Amino acid sequence: MLRLTHGGAVWMMVAVTLMWATAGVVTRHLTQAHSFEITFWRSLFTLLALLVILPLWRGRAVFSQIWRGGRALWISGICWTVMFTAFMVALTLASTASVLVTMALGPLFTALAARIFIGHRLPVRTWLAIVVAGLGIAWMYGTQLMQGGAAGGSLLGTLVALCVPLAGATNWTVVQHAHAKGHDIDLVPAVLIGAALSALFTLPFALPFQANAHDLGLLAFLGVFQLAIPCVLSVLCARVLKAPEVALLALLEVIFGIALAWLGAGETPAPSVLTGGALVIGALVFNELLALRGRRTAAADSALPSAH
């Protein structure tokens, strides 16, 4: 078992976000494959990669966990299915920047879901971040609505992308609810379920296949190196890093993704996306930095000797 130091986990998480961020630029270089076919092949290659990686990493027992995981595990797997499918479909309809900025709302949706369904109290800083991020998204979506015409596809794409953070928040809520009842969900087999269901669901819509050898090579890269491997590495990082640290580092995907699509595919982000994205990312950074600072302060206080 790989043992990570804190610094090693930070750098590994940076590498993970860079791998995640390649989806947009690679998708722009596909020549024949269409939206659902793209999703099908990526999910299939992810499934095949995980079928090799997981037994080597966790042993064959990982497969038996799928059948013994219960309803919560399968709900988590369905959430992963939605995330895998909606992300790639959204990339074929909207700009990389719009999709990534919309996906960045995940931590705030998760906080709201925790407040509504689990009863977690949200600090003022999180409510403020939700308001500011909401203004950023409203600006980005509102501009696309006012433009109309060619922006209609982009708006549809960003709406599809909205399914990703919503499914992510649902996934986290289900996992936390199960944990509260003493049933821990292993996210590794849940990811495997998600990849399998995504490939199965999109297969009818992917036919007839149009991808050529060039496209299949790029889609195999997405399945293995953009999704399967970084998903496994992110699980390792999450065992070492605190939740605010993971959330902050994950935001690098937005920056890396926009930059790679800009440099590698000539996809210049719209000013409205940059403005709205700056508000969203700024709100998230502010919220997570304060959360991390609060945890460190609490840890330091608990380490002080008590006066007896």
BELSULCOR-V533959 format. One record per residue. RES is the residue in three letters. PHI is phi in radians with two decimals (999 if undefined). PSI is psi in whole degrees, -180 to 180 (NA if undefined). Layout:
BEGIN
RES_PHI_PSI + RES_PHI_PSI
END
This chain:
BEGIN
MET_999_129 + LEU_-1.23_128 + ARG_-1.86_119 + LEU_-1.74_139 + THR_-1.40_170 + HIS_-1.08_-46 + GLY_-1.10_-39 + GLY_-1.13_-38 + ALA_-1.15_-38 + VAL_-1.08_-49 + TRP_-1.17_-35 + MET_-1.15_-39 + MET_-1.17_-35 + VAL_-1.07_-44 + ALA_-1.10_-39 + VAL_-1.06_-47 + THR_-1.13_-34 + LEU_-1.16_-39 + MET_-1.17_-44 + TRP_-1.02_-37 + ALA_-1.26_-9 + THR_-1.36_-9 + ALA_-1.02_-47 + GLY_-1.11_-51 + VAL_-1.17_-38 + VAL_-1.18_-42 + THR_-1.04_-36 + ARG_-1.18_-15 + HIS_-1.74_5 + LEU_-1.29_145 + THR_-1.96_-32 + GLN_-2.10_-35 + ALA_-1.15_142 + HIS_-1.84_-178 + SER_-0.96_-60 + PHE_-1.24_-28 + GLU_-1.18_-38 + ILE_-1.04_-47 + THR_-1.11_-43 + PHE_-1.04_-52 + TRP_-1.14_-40 + ARG_-1.11_-45 + SER_-1.13_-39 + LEU_-1.13_-46 + PHE_-1.16_-33 + THR_-1.11_-46 + LEU_-1.04_-47 + LEU_-1.10_-40 + ALA_-1.14_-43 + LEU_-1.17_-33 + LEU_-1.13_-22 + VAL_-1.59_-45 + ILE_-1.22_-46 + LEU_-1.13_-43 + PRO_-1.11_-34 + LEU_-1.19_-34 + TRP_-1.51_-45 + ARG_-1.97_-7 + GLY_1.51_169 + ARG_-1.19_-14 + ALA_-1.09_-20 + VAL_-1.08_-30 + PHE_-1.31_-36 + SER_-1.18_-26 + GLN_-1.13_-28 + ILE_-1.11_-43 + TRP_-1.37_-24 + ARG_-1.72_1 + GLY_-1.29_-24 + GLY_1.46_-175 + ARG_-1.09_-41 + ALA_-1.06_-40 + LEU_-1.09_-41 + TRP_-1.26_-34 + ILE_-1.11_-42 + SER_-1.06_-42 + GLY_-1.09_-38 + ILE_-1.14_-38 + CYS_-1.08_-42 + TRP_-1.11_-36 + THR_-1.03_-47 + VAL_-1.07_-44 + MET_-1.13_-46 + PHE_-1.07_-43 + THR_-1.30_-50 + ALA_-1.10_-37 + PHE_-1.06_-50 + MET_-1.25_-38 + VAL_-1.11_-42 + ALA_-1.08_-38 + LEU_-1.12_-27 + THR_-1.43_-11 + LEU_-1.90_-28 + ALA_-2.31_171 + SER_-1.20_155 + THR_-1.00_-42 + ALA_-1.09_-45 + SER_-1.07_-44 + VAL_-1.13_-46 + LEU_-1.19_-39 + VAL_-1.13_-41 + THR_-1.11_-43 + MET_-1.12_-27 + ALA_-1.15_-11 + LEU_-1.28_-6 + GLY_-0.85_-52 + PRO_-1.04_-36 + LEU_-1.29_-39 + PHE_-1.10_-38 + THR_-1.11_-42 + ALA_-1.09_-42 + LEU_-1.14_-42 + ALA_-1.09_-39 + ALA_-1.13_-36 + ARG_-1.23_-42 + ILE_-1.36_-45 + PHE_-1.74_-25 + ILE_-1.95_-19 + GLY_1.53_16 + HIS_-1.16_135 + ARG_-1.42_135 + LEU_-1.73_132 + PRO_-1.19_162 + VAL_-1.02_-38 + ARG_-1.04_-36 + THR_-1.26_-40 + TRP_-1.07_-41 + LEU_-1.10_-42 + ALA_-1.11_-38 + ILE_-1.11_-41 + VAL_-1.14_-47 + VAL_-1.14_-45 + ALA_-1.11_-37 + GLY_-1.09_-39 + LEU_-1.11_-40 + GLY_-1.10_-45 + ILE_-1.17_-40 + ALA_-1.07_-40 + TRP_-1.12_-44 + MET_-1.16_-47 + TYR_-1.22_-41 + GLY_-1.07_-40 + THR_-1.10_-41 + GLN_-1.15_-37 + LEU_-1.14_-42 + MET_-1.21_-30 + GLN_-1.23_-40 + GLY_1.09_-166 + GLY_0.95_-116 + ALA_-1.12_-22 + ALA_-1.35_-8 + GLY_-1.06_-43 + GLY_-1.11_-38 + SER_-1.13_-41 + LEU_-1.12_-42 + LEU_-1.06_-41 + GLY_-1.10_-42 + THR_-1.22_-31 + LEU_-1.20_-40 + VAL_-1.12_-41 + ALA_-1.08_-27 + LEU_-1.10_-23 + CYS_-1.14_-26 + VAL_-1.17_-55 + PRO_-1.16_-30 + LEU_-1.16_-43 + ALA_-1.18_-37 + GLY_-1.11_-42 + ALA_-1.15_-40 + THR_-1.09_-43 + ASN_-1.02_-48 + TRP_-1.10_-41 + THR_-1.11_-43 + VAL_-1.10_-43 + VAL_-1.10_-45 + GLN_-1.17_-38 + HIS_-1.13_-42 + ALA_-1.14_-39 + HIS_-1.11_-39 + ALA_-1.11_-27 + LYS_-1.63_8 + GLY_1.50_15 + HIS_-2.07_100 + ASP_-1.39_136 + ILE_-1.76_128 + ASP_-1.48_115 + LEU_-1.24_-18 + VAL_-1.13_-54 + PRO_-1.15_-25 + ALA_-1.13_-39 + VAL_-1.13_-40 + LEU_-1.08_-44 + ILE_-1.06_-43 + GLY_-1.04_-44 + ALA_-1.14_-42 + ALA_-1.14_-46 + LEU_-1.18_-36 + SER_-1.10_-45 + ALA_-1.12_-41 + LEU_-1.17_-42 + PHE_-1.19_-40 + THR_-1.48_-12 + LEU_-0.98_-50 + PRO_-1.06_-33 + PHE_-1.42_-16 + ALA_-1.45_-19 + LEU_-1.37_147 + PRO_-1.33_145 + PHE_-1.14_138 + GLN_-2.15_-8 + ALA_-1.14_136 + ASN_-1.64_-177 + ALA_-1.08_-38 + HIS_-1.07_-46 + ASP_-1.13_-42 + LEU_-1.10_-36 + GLY_-1.12_-44 + LEU_-1.18_-39 + LEU_-1.20_-34 + ALA_-1.13_-40 + PHE_-1.05_-44 + LEU_-1.09_-44 + GLY_-1.14_-40 + VAL_-1.54_-54 + PHE_-1.65_-21 + GLN_-1.64_-21 + LEU_-2.23_-59 + ALA_-1.08_-56 + ILE_-1.12_-49 + PRO_-1.11_-29 + CYS_-1.10_-42 + VAL_-1.16_-45 + LEU_-1.13_-35 + SER_-1.16_-32 + VAL_-1.12_-41 + LEU_-1.11_-42 + CYS_-1.13_-39 + ALA_-1.14_-20 + ARG_-1.34_-18 + VAL_-1.90_-39 + LEU_-1.57_151 + LYS_-1.32_158 + ALA_-0.97_-45 + PRO_-1.10_-34 + GLU_-1.15_-44 + VAL_-1.09_-43 + ALA_-1.09_-41 + LEU_-1.14_-48 + LEU_-1.14_-34 + ALA_-1.11_-25 + LEU_-1.14_-19 + LEU_-1.07_-25 + GLU_-1.03_-38 + VAL_-1.11_-48 + ILE_-1.15_-50 + PHE_-1.08_-43 + GLY_-1.12_-44 + ILE_-1.14_-43 + ALA_-1.12_-43 + LEU_-1.14_-42 + ALA_-1.16_-34 + TRP_-1.21_-49 + LEU_-1.39_-37 + GLY_-1.63_-17 + ALA_-2.35_4 + GLY_1.15_26 + GLU_-1.62_94 + THR_-1.37_123 + PRO_-1.18_143 + ALA_-1.19_149 + PRO_-0.98_-38 + SER_-1.13_-35 + VAL_-1.23_-40 + LEU_-1.12_-42 + THR_-1.16_-50 + GLY_-1.10_-39 + GLY_-1.13_-38 + ALA_-1.09_-39 + LEU_-1.16_-44 + VAL_-1.12_-51 + ILE_-1.14_-41 + GLY_-1.07_-42 + ALA_-1.12_-42 + LEU_-1.16_-44 + VAL_-1.07_-46 + PHE_-1.01_-47 + ASN_-1.15_-46 + GLU_-1.27_-35 + LEU_-1.12_-42 + LEU_-1.16_-36 + ALA_-1.13_-43 + LEU_-1.14_-41 + ARG_-1.11_-41 + GLY_-1.11_-40 + ARG_-1.14_-42 + ARG_-1.15_-38 + THR_-1.12_-43 + ALA_-1.10_-40 + ALA_-1.14_-40 + ALA_-1.16_-39 + ASP_-1.14_-39 + SER_-1.22_-22 + ALA_-1.42_-14 + LEU_-1.22_140 + PRO_-1.15_137 + SER_-1.38_150 + ALA_-1.55_109 + HIS_-2.12_NA
END
